[in-house]
């Protein structure tokens, strides 16, 4: 066969496959394929109730779904909805793949499941305010041909709008909604979080939300029901004054965007939001007073074991798939007066917060200690392997300490290293972008640099005011920053080293004082006692000063930008995380004498791109961090931002200062849709979810590489892509930036003069 004939054959084959794919897709859709069409209708200011993620589970062998059937709220026979199935797209807007109309009884059916979320809007109307959303499909399908049932209602919409808050955007042409802009992994993980709140098959609260340790012990269910009541005001065409008030207050065009805007800006005018929710009472229990903010915190305590439960989660690392690897301080014990014992297990969770099949992870089956009181250290190396550091809580020997490596495929501990017994009380552990790892040795006042592929290859870094080193961070130049927790006056420092360990400077942190009378636990007299440290997209450095109740901020050259105190708005800061906006999230441990659970504080950073932001502006309530008064929180240490936009907070210690014999906290707290998503794992400063990968995942340490899906999609927004021509993308005229801009963040009614006041 000649080259020309071979080329024609290949071309014909490709063309045939393309046509076949198109025909099959068209047959599979109930009405028509609109390509990259948005939903919500032109000019619709409607009650857009968003749905849940429909994961790509249907390609699994033996689990092919025949279709979807479900219901929408039909208050009368004229309530006919157009129900559409959409697929999420890497970096771009969602694509409608199928649609149908509901019956007068409110039922509908779609013949395909190959999408990610459902949206229902009133049929044949461009002015109605009502629109409804879909639900997350359950992962279990018993046999081929299963028809999946879903219920679309106001509670499912609240759950979805929160879960997808960071990806919900308004079309600047007509105000309809676009879901997109993130990584496919992050967006799908975000949508799956909604199933923690609402059962997809019933549209009712899950047992996780409605029973202890949530349910009657917190007000999260009441918050969700209150917001669902607000959306219900848009039923019957959405002409009520309450429906208008909801979209006008938030500066949006429909209720889905209104709720997603509230989710992303929960402390903005909470009283006004509450006043709207009081105008309906379809769902109960609901709030009886206005909250300080409108987050939906959810406490997750399931570890996969009834006996090896959370007892002092110190920190959490998130891998490229969104899985969570949690460091657990102590072995769980029911009695508050039984002395704590260092934990011999870690916790591994799926992106939704469900435990992995192998969780809790135990010791190394080939010998070694594995987990031995993991502390604040948890991270992922460039090969994709999780690492944790052992503090060996309760040991009087400062030289006791080690690190261990986990196989992410099956959760087994691969090995444990103590650097020839030289390491003591491991704390913060982080990778750089060159393939190295750094871990703080608190007990020996040292920093260890090591090769994660050959941990026996290590280097000890000393000096430069290292004194009880705790948190560690790496900047974009692979320099290493260490927060020292020594609290004596004049000796609390932030230390900077080159990647080779050469001192590049140290900066004194502000002193604080311990209140009288002295607390029952052993702490130092005065000092900042720095804990967490984080670096933003412009290499600015943020340090949590625990005893000083402040955050110190430095430019990368050491220029001191000041330290920021917020009274009750920031008490006992510990863990620090930075999102893609440049906003700062801070876990509040509280002061030594605090006797209530704390929360998560949220401030504008030095490089924040959020509209209305300036360095040190407090975005969470001035009376306490997010969720402080919900009943969910204990003393918080680590805070971690996911590619889904969720914030995960570690309930590390029980609230009472007298709980010192067995102080371990009870689990992780989920805040869906709260932060601008960052790429995970975290290698140095935060990166955008759609940025090229660093590292090769499990099995290959490679240089940065281009994401093929981004290349294909580049034509949509400019560049020589599939739909573009010499930089003019098919959507380039819309002037959209899906990575950074949420058009509804500029809130003229909700935030004053365009800001978030």
C-alpha positions as CSV (number, residue, x, y, z in Angstrom):
1,X,0.0,0.0,0.0
2,X,1.4,3.4,-1.0
3,X,1.8,6.3,1.3
4,X,-1.0,8.2,-0.5
5,X,-3.4,5.3,-0.3
6,X,-2.5,4.8,3.4
7,X,-3.1,8.5,4.1
8,X,-6.5,8.4,2.4
9,X,-7.4,5.3,4.4
10,X,-6.5,6.9,7.7
11,X,-8.3,10.1,6.7
12,X,-11.5,8.1,5.8
13,X,-11.3,6.1,9.0
14,X,-11.0,9.3,11.1
15,X,-13.9,10.9,9.2
16,X,-16.0,7.9,9.6
17,X,-15.4,7.7,13.3
18,X,-16.2,11.4,13.6
19,X,-19.5,11.0,11.8
20,X,-20.4,7.9,13.7
21,X,-19.7,9.6,17.0
22,X,-21.8,12.6,16.0
23,X,-24.7,10.4,14.9
24,X,-24.6,8.3,18.1
25,X,-24.4,11.5,20.2
26,X,-27.4,13.0,18.4
27,X,-29.5,9.8,18.8
28,X,-28.5,9.6,22.5
29,X,-29.8,13.1,23.2
30,X,-33.5,13.6,23.8
31,X,-33.8,16.8,21.9
32,X,-30.8,18.4,20.4
33,X,-27.2,19.2,21.1
34,X,-26.5,22.9,21.5
35,X,-22.7,22.6,21.7
36,X,-21.3,25.1,24.2
37,X,-24.7,26.5,25.1
38,X,-25.4,28.1,28.4
39,X,-28.4,27.3,30.5
40,X,-30.9,29.6,32.1
41,X,-32.4,31.3,29.0
42,X,-31.7,34.7,27.6
43,X,-32.2,37.4,30.1
44,X,-33.5,35.0,32.7
45,X,-33.5,36.4,36.2
46,X,-34.8,33.1,37.5
47,X,-34.6,30.9,40.4
48,X,-31.8,28.7,39.0
49,X,-31.7,25.8,41.4
50,X,-28.5,24.0,40.6
51,X,-28.0,20.3,40.6
52,X,-25.3,17.8,41.6
53,X,-22.5,16.2,39.8
54,X,-23.1,13.3,37.5
55,X,-19.7,11.6,37.6
56,X,-18.3,9.7,34.7
57,X,-19.1,6.3,36.4
58,X,-21.1,5.0,33.5
59,X,-18.1,3.8,31.5
60,X,-17.2,1.4,34.2
61,X,-17.4,-2.2,33.1
62,X,-20.8,-3.7,33.8
63,X,-22.2,-0.5,35.1
64,X,-23.7,1.2,32.1
65,X,-26.7,3.4,32.8
66,X,-29.7,3.4,30.6
67,X,-30.9,6.9,31.5
68,X,-32.2,9.3,34.0
69,X,-35.7,9.9,35.4
70,X,-36.8,12.3,38.0
71,X,-39.1,14.9,39.3
72,X,-39.2,18.7,39.6
73,X,-41.6,20.7,41.8
74,X,-44.8,21.2,39.9
75,X,-47.2,23.4,41.8
76,X,-49.7,23.3,39.0
77,X,-50.2,21.8,35.5
78,X,-48.6,24.8,33.8
79,X,-45.2,24.2,35.5
80,X,-43.5,22.6,32.6
81,X,-39.7,22.6,32.7
82,X,-36.9,22.1,30.2
83,X,-34.5,19.7,31.9
84,X,-31.0,19.6,30.5
85,X,-27.9,17.5,31.1
86,X,-24.5,19.2,30.9
87,X,-21.0,18.0,30.7
88,X,-18.2,19.8,32.4
89,X,-15.2,20.9,30.3
90,X,-11.6,21.3,31.4
91,X,-10.9,25.0,31.8
92,X,-14.0,26.1,29.9
93,X,-17.8,26.4,30.1
94,X,-20.1,23.4,30.4
95,X,-21.6,21.8,27.3
96,X,-25.3,20.7,27.0
97,X,-25.5,17.1,25.8
98,X,-29.2,16.3,26.1
99,X,-32.5,17.8,27.2
100,X,-36.2,17.0,27.5
101,X,-39.4,18.5,28.9
102,X,-41.1,17.6,32.1
103,X,-44.7,16.5,32.2
104,X,-47.6,18.4,33.9
105,X,-47.0,16.1,36.9
106,X,-43.4,17.2,37.2
107,X,-41.7,14.0,35.9
108,X,-39.0,13.8,33.3
109,X,-36.7,11.3,31.6
110,X,-33.4,11.5,29.7
111,X,-32.0,8.5,27.8
112,X,-28.4,9.2,28.6
113,X,-26.3,9.6,31.7
114,X,-23.1,10.9,30.0
115,X,-22.9,14.3,31.7
116,X,-22.1,16.0,34.9
117,X,-25.1,18.0,36.1
118,X,-28.8,18.7,35.4
119,X,-30.6,22.0,35.1
120,X,-34.3,22.6,34.8
121,X,-35.7,25.9,33.7
122,X,-39.3,26.9,32.9
123,X,-40.1,26.0,29.3
124,X,-41.1,28.6,26.7
125,X,-40.2,31.5,29.0
126,X,-37.5,34.2,28.9
127,X,-38.8,36.2,31.8
128,X,-39.6,33.6,34.5
129,X,-37.5,33.6,37.6
130,X,-37.9,30.0,38.4
131,X,-35.4,27.3,37.4
132,X,-34.4,24.1,39.1
133,X,-31.3,21.9,39.4
134,X,-30.2,18.2,39.3
135,X,-28.7,15.8,41.7
136,X,-25.5,13.7,42.0
137,X,-25.9,10.2,40.8
138,X,-25.1,7.5,43.3
139,X,-22.0,5.4,42.4
140,X,-23.6,2.0,42.7
141,X,-25.4,0.5,39.8
142,X,-26.4,-3.1,40.3
143,X,-26.7,-4.0,36.6
144,X,-26.7,-2.7,33.1
145,X,-29.7,-0.9,32.0
146,X,-30.3,0.8,35.3
147,X,-32.4,4.0,35.2
148,X,-31.2,6.5,37.8
149,X,-33.8,8.4,39.7
150,X,-33.1,12.0,40.7
151,X,-35.1,14.6,42.6
152,X,-34.7,18.3,41.8
153,X,-35.8,20.7,44.4
154,X,-34.7,23.7,46.5
155,X,-32.5,21.9,49.0
156,X,-30.6,20.1,46.2
157,X,-30.1,23.5,44.6
158,X,-28.6,25.0,47.8
159,X,-26.2,22.0,48.1
160,X,-25.2,22.3,44.5
161,X,-24.8,26.1,44.4
162,X,-22.5,25.9,47.4
163,X,-20.5,23.0,46.0
164,X,-20.0,24.7,42.7
165,X,-19.9,28.2,44.0
166,X,-16.4,28.9,42.6
167,X,-17.3,27.7,39.1
168,X,-20.7,29.4,38.7
169,X,-20.4,32.5,36.5
170,X,-22.8,34.8,34.7
171,X,-22.8,35.1,30.9
172,X,-22.1,38.8,30.4
173,X,-24.5,38.9,27.4
174,X,-27.7,37.6,29.0
175,X,-27.1,36.8,32.6
176,X,-27.5,33.1,32.2
177,X,-25.2,30.7,34.1
178,X,-22.0,29.1,33.1
179,X,-20.5,26.3,35.1
180,X,-16.8,26.0,34.4
181,X,-13.3,27.4,34.5
182,X,-11.6,24.9,36.7
183,X,-10.0,21.6,36.2
184,X,-12.3,18.7,35.3
185,X,-11.1,16.9,38.4
186,X,-11.7,19.8,40.7
187,X,-15.1,20.6,39.3
188,X,-16.3,17.0,39.5
189,X,-15.0,16.7,43.1
190,X,-16.7,19.9,44.0
191,X,-20.1,18.7,42.7
192,X,-19.7,15.4,44.5
193,X,-19.5,17.3,47.8
194,X,-23.2,18.2,47.4
195,X,-24.2,14.6,48.1
196,X,-22.9,15.0,51.6
197,X,-25.8,17.3,52.2
198,X,-28.8,16.1,50.1
199,X,-29.7,12.5,49.1
200,X,-29.7,12.5,45.3
201,X,-32.6,10.0,45.0
202,X,-34.9,11.7,47.5
203,X,-33.9,15.4,47.5
204,X,-33.9,15.1,51.3
205,X,-31.1,15.7,53.8
206,X,-28.6,12.9,54.2
207,X,-28.1,11.1,57.5
208,X,-24.7,12.8,57.7
209,X,-26.3,16.2,57.7
210,X,-29.4,15.4,59.8
211,X,-27.9,13.3,62.6
212,X,-25.1,13.7,65.2
213,X,-22.3,14.9,65.1
214,X,-24.1,17.3,62.7
215,X,-27.9,17.4,62.8
216,X,-29.1,18.4,66.3
217,X,-25.6,19.3,67.4
218,X,-25.1,22.0,64.8
219,X,-27.1,24.5,62.8
220,X,-25.9,23.5,59.4
221,X,-29.2,21.8,58.4
222,X,-31.1,24.9,59.6
223,X,-28.9,27.1,57.4
224,X,-29.5,24.9,54.3
225,X,-33.3,24.8,54.9
226,X,-33.4,28.6,55.4
227,X,-31.6,29.2,52.0
228,X,-33.9,26.6,50.4
229,X,-36.9,28.6,51.7
230,X,-35.4,31.7,50.1
231,X,-35.2,29.9,46.7
232,X,-38.8,28.7,47.1
233,X,-39.9,32.3,46.8
234,X,-39.2,32.0,43.1
235,X,-41.8,29.3,42.5
236,X,-44.7,30.0,40.2
237,X,-42.9,32.2,37.8
238,X,-40.7,34.0,40.3
239,X,-42.7,37.2,40.5
240,X,-42.8,37.5,44.3
241,X,-41.1,40.4,46.0
242,X,-38.9,38.0,48.0
243,X,-37.5,36.4,44.8
244,X,-36.7,39.8,43.4
245,X,-35.1,40.8,46.7
246,X,-32.9,37.7,46.6
247,X,-31.4,38.3,43.1
248,X,-31.3,42.1,43.6
249,X,-29.5,41.9,47.0
250,X,-26.8,39.7,45.5
251,X,-26.5,41.6,42.2
252,X,-27.3,38.5,40.2
253,X,-29.9,37.3,37.7
254,X,-31.2,34.1,39.2
255,X,-31.4,32.2,42.5
256,X,-28.6,29.8,41.6
257,X,-26.1,32.6,41.2
258,X,-27.6,34.3,44.3
259,X,-26.9,31.3,46.4
260,X,-23.4,30.6,44.9
261,X,-22.5,34.3,45.5
262,X,-23.6,34.0,49.1
263,X,-21.5,30.8,49.4
264,X,-18.4,32.5,48.1
265,X,-19.0,35.7,50.2
266,X,-20.8,34.3,53.3
267,X,-20.1,37.2,55.7
268,X,-21.6,39.9,53.4
269,X,-24.9,41.3,54.8
270,X,-26.0,38.1,56.5
271,X,-28.9,39.9,58.2
272,X,-30.3,41.0,54.9
273,X,-30.1,37.4,53.5
274,X,-31.8,36.1,56.6
275,X,-34.7,38.6,56.3
276,X,-35.4,37.1,52.9
277,X,-35.3,33.5,54.1
278,X,-38.0,34.4,56.7
279,X,-40.5,35.0,54.0
280,X,-41.1,31.3,53.4
281,X,-41.3,28.2,55.6
282,X,-41.6,25.2,53.3
283,X,-38.5,23.5,54.7
284,X,-37.8,23.0,58.4
285,X,-36.0,23.2,60.8
286,X,-34.8,26.6,59.8
287,X,-32.8,29.3,61.5
288,X,-34.7,31.4,64.0
289,X,-32.1,34.2,64.2
290,X,-29.7,35.6,61.7
291,X,-26.3,33.9,61.6
292,X,-23.0,35.9,61.6
293,X,-22.2,34.3,58.2
294,X,-23.7,31.8,55.7
295,X,-21.2,29.0,55.4
296,X,-22.4,25.3,55.4
297,X,-19.8,23.6,57.6
298,X,-20.1,19.9,57.9
299,X,-18.2,17.7,60.4
300,X,-16.9,14.5,59.0
301,X,-15.7,11.9,61.6
302,X,-15.9,8.6,59.6
303,X,-12.4,7.1,59.2
304,X,-13.5,3.6,58.0
305,X,-13.1,2.1,61.5
306,X,-15.3,2.2,64.6
307,X,-12.4,2.1,66.9
308,X,-9.5,3.9,65.1
309,X,-11.3,7.2,64.8
310,X,-10.0,10.7,64.5
311,X,-8.2,11.9,67.6
312,X,-6.4,15.2,66.9
313,X,-6.1,15.7,63.1
314,X,-3.1,17.9,62.8
315,X,-3.0,18.6,59.0
316,X,-4.2,17.3,55.7
317,X,-2.5,16.9,52.3
318,X,-4.5,16.7,49.1
319,X,-3.2,14.8,46.1
320,X,-3.8,15.3,42.4
321,X,-7.1,13.3,42.4
322,X,-8.4,15.3,45.4
323,X,-7.9,12.5,47.9
324,X,-7.1,13.6,51.5
325,X,-4.3,12.2,53.6
326,X,-4.7,13.2,57.2
327,X,-2.2,13.2,60.0
328,X,-3.8,12.0,63.3
329,X,-2.1,12.8,66.6
330,X,-3.4,10.2,69.0
331,X,-5.0,6.8,69.3
332,X,-8.7,7.3,69.8
333,X,-10.0,6.8,73.4
334,X,-13.5,7.5,74.7
335,X,-12.5,8.8,78.1
336,X,-11.3,12.4,78.5
337,X,-9.1,11.4,81.4
338,X,-7.3,8.5,79.8
339,X,-3.8,9.7,78.9
340,X,-3.3,10.2,75.2
341,X,-1.1,7.8,73.3
342,X,0.7,8.6,70.0
343,X,-1.4,7.4,67.0
344,X,-0.2,4.4,65.1
345,X,-2.5,5.2,62.1
346,X,-3.3,7.9,59.6
347,X,-6.6,8.6,57.9
348,X,-7.1,8.5,54.1
349,X,-10.3,9.9,52.5
350,X,-11.8,10.2,49.1
351,X,-12.4,13.7,47.6
352,X,-15.9,13.6,49.0
353,X,-14.7,12.9,52.5
354,X,-15.6,9.2,52.5
355,X,-12.9,6.9,53.9
356,X,-10.8,5.0,51.5
357,X,-11.1,1.2,51.6
358,X,-7.7,0.9,53.3
359,X,-8.3,3.7,55.9
360,X,-7.2,3.9,58.6
361,X,-3.7,3.3,57.4
362,X,-1.5,1.3,59.8
363,X,2.2,0.5,60.3
364,X,4.7,-0.7,57.8
365,X,4.1,-4.5,57.3
366,X,7.8,-5.0,56.5
367,X,9.0,-3.4,59.8
368,X,9.5,0.1,61.1
369,X,7.1,2.2,63.0
370,X,5.0,3.9,60.4
371,X,2.7,6.4,62.0
372,X,3.9,7.3,65.5
373,X,2.0,10.4,66.6
374,X,1.9,12.3,63.3
375,X,1.8,16.0,64.0
376,X,1.5,19.0,61.7
377,X,3.4,17.5,58.8
378,X,1.5,16.1,55.8
379,X,2.3,16.6,52.2
380,X,2.7,15.0,48.7
381,X,6.0,14.6,46.9
382,X,6.5,15.2,43.2
383,X,6.0,11.5,42.5
384,X,2.6,11.7,44.1
385,X,3.5,9.8,47.3
386,X,2.0,11.1,50.6
387,X,4.4,11.8,53.5
388,X,3.8,12.5,57.1
389,X,6.1,13.4,60.0
390,X,5.9,11.9,63.5
391,X,6.0,14.1,66.5
392,X,5.8,11.1,69.0
393,X,3.5,13.0,71.3
394,X,4.2,12.4,75.0
395,X,7.7,11.2,74.5
396,X,10.2,13.0,76.8
397,X,12.9,12.4,74.3
398,X,13.3,15.3,71.9
399,X,15.4,13.1,69.6
400,X,12.4,10.8,69.0
401,X,10.9,11.5,65.6
402,X,10.6,10.2,62.1
403,X,8.9,10.5,58.7
404,X,7.0,7.9,56.8
405,X,6.0,7.4,53.2
406,X,2.6,6.0,51.9
407,X,1.8,4.1,48.7
408,X,-1.3,6.0,47.4
409,X,-2.5,3.0,45.5
410,X,-3.2,0.8,48.5
411,X,-2.4,2.9,51.5
412,X,0.4,0.8,52.8
413,X,3.3,2.4,54.6
414,X,6.4,2.0,52.3
415,X,9.0,2.9,54.9
416,X,10.0,5.0,57.9
417,X,13.1,7.1,58.4
418,X,14.6,8.9,61.3
419,X,17.8,10.1,59.6
420,X,20.1,7.9,61.7
421,X,18.1,8.7,64.9
422,X,19.1,12.4,64.5
423,X,15.6,13.8,63.9
424,X,13.4,14.9,66.8
425,X,9.7,15.6,66.9
426,X,8.9,16.1,63.2
427,X,6.5,18.9,62.3
428,X,6.0,20.7,59.0
429,X,7.0,18.8,55.9
430,X,6.9,20.2,52.3
431,X,8.3,19.5,48.8
432,X,10.0,22.0,46.6
433,X,9.6,22.1,42.8
434,X,12.9,20.3,42.2
435,X,12.0,17.0,43.8
436,X,13.4,17.5,47.3
437,X,11.6,17.5,50.6
438,X,12.1,19.5,53.8
439,X,10.9,18.6,57.3
440,X,11.1,20.6,60.5
441,X,12.8,18.8,63.4
442,X,11.3,20.7,66.3
443,X,13.0,18.7,69.0
444,X,16.6,19.3,67.7
445,X,16.1,22.9,66.3
446,X,17.0,21.7,62.8
447,X,15.7,21.4,59.3
448,X,16.2,18.3,57.2
449,X,16.5,18.2,53.4
450,X,16.1,14.8,51.9
451,X,15.5,12.9,48.6
452,X,12.1,11.3,48.8
453,X,13.2,8.5,46.5
454,X,16.2,7.8,48.7
455,X,15.5,9.3,52.1
456,X,18.8,8.0,53.4
457,X,20.3,10.8,51.3
458,X,19.7,13.8,53.6
459,X,21.3,17.1,54.7
460,X,20.9,18.8,58.1
461,X,20.4,22.6,58.1
462,X,21.1,24.5,61.3
463,X,21.4,28.0,62.6
464,X,19.7,31.2,61.3
465,X,17.6,31.4,64.5
466,X,16.0,28.0,64.1
467,X,14.4,27.5,67.5
468,X,11.6,24.9,67.8
469,X,10.9,25.0,64.0
470,X,7.3,24.3,63.2
471,X,5.7,25.3,59.9
472,X,7.7,25.1,56.6
473,X,6.9,26.7,53.2
474,X,8.7,26.9,49.9
475,X,8.6,29.9,47.6
476,X,8.7,30.1,43.8
477,X,12.5,30.2,43.8
478,X,12.6,27.0,45.9
479,X,13.8,29.0,49.0
480,X,12.6,27.6,52.3
481,X,10.8,29.6,55.0
482,X,10.5,28.3,58.6
483,X,8.2,29.5,61.3
484,X,9.8,29.0,64.7
485,X,7.6,28.3,67.7
486,X,10.0,29.3,70.5
487,X,8.0,31.8,72.6
488,X,10.6,33.5,74.8
489,X,10.8,37.3,74.4
490,X,13.0,38.4,71.5
491,X,13.6,34.9,70.2
492,X,10.6,34.1,67.9
493,X,11.8,34.3,64.3
494,X,10.9,33.6,60.7
495,X,13.9,32.0,59.0
496,X,14.7,31.9,55.3
497,X,17.2,29.5,53.6
498,X,18.3,28.9,50.1
499,X,17.4,25.5,48.6
500,X,20.9,24.4,49.6
501,X,20.4,25.4,53.2
502,X,22.4,28.7,53.2
503,X,20.9,31.3,55.6
504,X,19.2,34.2,53.7
505,X,18.0,36.1,56.7
506,X,15.7,35.9,59.7
507,X,13.1,38.3,61.0
508,X,11.8,38.8,64.5
509,X,8.1,38.2,65.1
510,X,5.9,40.2,67.5
511,X,5.7,39.0,71.1
512,X,2.5,38.1,72.8
513,X,1.5,37.3,76.4
514,X,-0.2,34.4,78.1
515,X,-3.2,35.6,80.1
516,X,-3.4,35.2,83.9
517,X,-4.0,32.9,85.7
518,X,-1.5,30.6,84.0
519,X,-3.2,27.9,81.8
520,X,-3.1,24.3,83.0
521,X,-1.0,23.1,80.1
522,X,2.7,23.9,79.9
523,X,3.3,26.9,77.6
524,X,6.0,29.6,77.7
525,X,5.6,33.0,79.3
526,X,5.5,35.3,76.3
527,X,6.2,35.3,72.6
528,X,4.5,34.9,69.3
529,X,5.0,31.1,69.2
530,X,4.7,31.1,65.4
531,X,3.0,28.0,63.9
532,X,1.9,27.9,60.3
533,X,3.6,29.7,57.4
534,X,2.3,30.1,53.8
535,X,3.3,31.9,50.6
536,X,1.0,33.5,48.0
537,X,1.2,33.7,44.2
538,X,3.6,36.7,44.4
539,X,5.9,35.1,47.0
540,X,4.6,37.2,50.0
541,X,5.0,35.3,53.3
542,X,2.3,34.9,56.0
543,X,3.1,33.6,59.5
544,X,0.5,32.7,62.2
545,X,1.5,34.1,65.6
546,X,-0.4,31.9,67.9
547,X,0.1,33.6,71.3
548,X,0.1,37.1,69.7
549,X,-3.3,36.5,68.0
550,X,-1.9,38.0,64.8
551,X,-0.7,37.4,61.3
552,X,2.7,38.7,60.2
553,X,3.2,39.5,56.5
554,X,6.6,39.9,54.7
555,X,7.6,40.5,51.1
556,X,10.0,37.9,49.7
557,X,13.0,40.2,50.3
558,X,12.1,40.4,54.0
559,X,10.4,43.7,53.9
560,X,8.0,43.7,56.9
561,X,4.4,44.6,55.7
562,X,3.2,44.5,59.3
563,X,1.3,42.2,61.6
564,X,-2.5,42.2,61.7
565,X,-4.8,41.7,64.7
566,X,-8.5,41.4,64.6
567,X,-9.7,41.0,68.2
568,X,-12.3,38.3,68.4
569,X,-12.0,37.9,64.6
570,X,-8.7,36.0,65.0
571,X,-8.0,34.1,68.1
572,X,-5.0,31.8,68.4
573,X,-4.0,31.5,64.7
574,X,-2.3,28.2,63.7
575,X,-2.6,26.8,60.2
576,X,-2.4,29.2,57.1
577,X,-3.5,28.6,53.5
578,X,-3.7,30.8,50.4
579,X,-6.2,30.5,47.6
580,X,-6.0,31.5,44.0
581,X,-7.5,34.9,44.8
582,X,-4.6,35.5,47.1
583,X,-6.9,35.4,50.1
584,X,-5.6,34.0,53.4
585,X,-7.5,31.3,55.4
586,X,-6.4,30.7,59.0
587,X,-7.2,27.9,61.4
588,X,-8.0,29.3,64.9
589,X,-6.7,27.2,67.7
590,X,-7.7,29.8,70.3
591,X,-5.7,31.0,73.2
592,X,-4.6,28.7,76.0
593,X,-7.6,29.7,78.1
594,X,-10.2,29.6,75.4
595,X,-13.1,27.4,76.3
596,X,-15.1,27.2,73.1
597,X,-14.6,25.9,69.6
598,X,-13.0,28.4,67.2
599,X,-13.3,28.7,63.5
600,X,-11.6,29.6,60.2
601,X,-10.6,33.3,59.7
602,X,-10.5,34.8,56.2
603,X,-8.5,37.9,55.3
604,X,-7.4,39.7,52.2
605,X,-3.7,39.1,51.3
606,X,-1.1,41.4,50.0
607,X,-1.6,40.1,46.4
608,X,-5.4,39.5,46.6
609,X,-7.3,40.0,43.4
610,X,-10.7,39.8,45.0
611,X,-12.7,43.0,44.2
612,X,-12.6,45.4,47.1
613,X,-9.7,43.7,48.9
614,X,-6.7,45.3,50.6
615,X,-4.0,43.7,52.8
616,X,-5.4,42.9,56.2
617,X,-9.1,43.4,55.4
618,X,-11.1,40.9,57.4
619,X,-13.6,38.9,55.3
620,X,-14.9,36.6,58.0
621,X,-17.0,38.0,60.9
622,X,-15.4,40.3,63.3
623,X,-17.0,38.3,66.2
624,X,-15.2,35.1,65.2
625,X,-14.1,32.9,62.4
626,X,-16.4,31.0,60.0
627,X,-18.6,28.5,61.8
628,X,-17.4,29.5,65.2
629,X,-20.9,29.6,66.6
630,X,-22.4,26.6,64.7
631,X,-21.5,23.8,67.1
632,X,-19.2,22.2,64.5
633,X,-15.8,23.6,65.5
634,X,-13.2,22.7,68.0
635,X,-9.6,24.0,68.2
636,X,-8.4,24.2,64.6
637,X,-4.8,23.7,63.4
638,X,-4.4,22.8,59.7
639,X,-6.5,24.3,56.9
640,X,-6.2,23.0,53.4
641,X,-7.7,24.3,50.1
642,X,-8.8,21.8,47.5
643,X,-9.0,22.0,43.7
644,X,-12.8,21.9,44.3
645,X,-12.8,25.2,46.1
646,X,-13.5,23.5,49.4
647,X,-11.7,24.4,52.6
648,X,-10.9,21.5,55.0
649,X,-10.2,22.4,58.6
650,X,-8.7,20.1,61.3
651,X,-10.6,19.9,64.6
652,X,-7.3,19.2,66.4
653,X,-8.1,19.7,70.1
654,X,-11.1,19.6,72.3
655,X,-12.4,23.1,73.3
656,X,-11.9,23.0,77.0
657,X,-8.4,24.0,78.3
658,X,-8.7,21.4,80.9
659,X,-9.0,18.6,78.3
660,X,-5.2,18.0,78.4
661,X,-5.0,14.3,79.2
662,X,-6.8,13.1,76.1
663,X,-7.2,16.3,74.1
664,X,-7.6,14.9,70.5
665,X,-10.2,16.6,68.4
666,X,-13.0,14.8,66.5
667,X,-12.5,15.1,62.8
668,X,-12.4,17.4,59.7
669,X,-14.8,20.2,58.9
670,X,-15.8,20.8,55.3
671,X,-16.6,24.3,53.9
672,X,-17.8,23.8,50.3
673,X,-17.2,26.5,47.8
674,X,-15.5,28.9,50.2
675,X,-12.0,29.4,48.5
676,X,-10.8,30.1,45.0
677,X,-9.5,26.7,43.9
678,X,-5.8,25.9,43.8
679,X,-4.0,23.1,42.0
680,X,-3.2,20.1,44.2
681,X,-0.9,18.8,45.4
682,X,0.6,22.1,46.6
683,X,4.2,22.5,45.3
684,X,5.5,25.9,46.5
685,X,3.1,28.8,46.2
686,X,-0.5,28.1,45.0
687,X,-1.1,27.6,41.3
688,X,-4.3,27.6,39.2
689,X,-6.1,24.3,38.7
690,X,-5.6,24.5,35.0
691,X,-1.9,25.2,35.2
692,X,0.5,22.6,33.7
693,X,1.4,19.7,36.0
694,X,4.6,19.6,38.0
695,X,5.9,16.1,38.5
696,X,4.7,12.9,37.0
697,X,2.4,11.5,39.6
698,X,3.0,8.0,41.0
699,X,6.0,6.5,39.2
700,X,7.6,9.4,37.4
701,X,9.3,12.6,38.4
702,X,9.2,14.8,35.3
703,X,9.4,18.4,34.3
704,X,6.3,20.6,33.8
705,X,4.2,19.4,30.9
706,X,1.3,20.8,29.0
707,X,-2.1,19.4,29.6
708,X,-3.4,18.1,26.3
709,X,-7.0,19.0,27.1
710,X,-5.9,22.6,27.5
711,X,-4.3,22.6,24.1
712,X,-7.6,21.3,22.5
713,X,-9.6,23.9,24.3
714,X,-7.3,26.8,23.7
715,X,-9.1,27.5,20.4
716,X,-12.2,28.4,22.4
717,X,-10.5,31.3,24.1
718,X,-7.8,32.2,21.6
719,X,-4.7,30.5,20.2
720,X,-4.3,27.9,17.4
721,X,-6.8,25.5,18.8
722,X,-9.5,23.3,17.5
723,X,-12.0,26.1,17.0
724,X,-9.7,29.1,16.8
725,X,-7.8,30.8,14.1
726,X,-4.5,32.7,14.8
727,X,-5.4,33.6,18.3
728,X,-9.1,34.4,17.8
729,X,-11.0,31.8,19.8
730,X,-14.7,31.0,19.3
731,X,-15.5,32.6,22.6
732,X,-12.7,35.2,22.7
733,X,-15.2,38.0,22.1
734,X,-16.8,37.4,25.5
735,X,-13.7,38.6,27.3
736,X,-14.1,36.0,30.0
737,X,-11.4,34.8,32.4
738,X,-12.7,31.6,33.8
739,X,-9.8,31.1,36.1
740,X,-10.1,34.3,38.1
741,X,-13.2,36.3,37.5
742,X,-16.7,35.7,38.9
743,X,-18.8,38.4,37.3
744,X,-21.2,38.4,40.3
745,X,-18.5,39.2,42.8
746,X,-19.0,42.9,42.0
747,X,-22.0,43.3,44.2
748,X,-23.5,46.9,44.0
749,X,-26.3,46.0,46.4
750,X,-24.6,43.4,48.5
751,X,-21.2,44.9,48.8
752,X,-21.7,48.7,48.7
753,X,-19.7,50.6,46.1
754,X,-18.6,47.6,44.1
755,X,-16.7,46.2,47.1
756,X,-17.2,43.4,49.5
757,X,-17.9,45.5,52.6
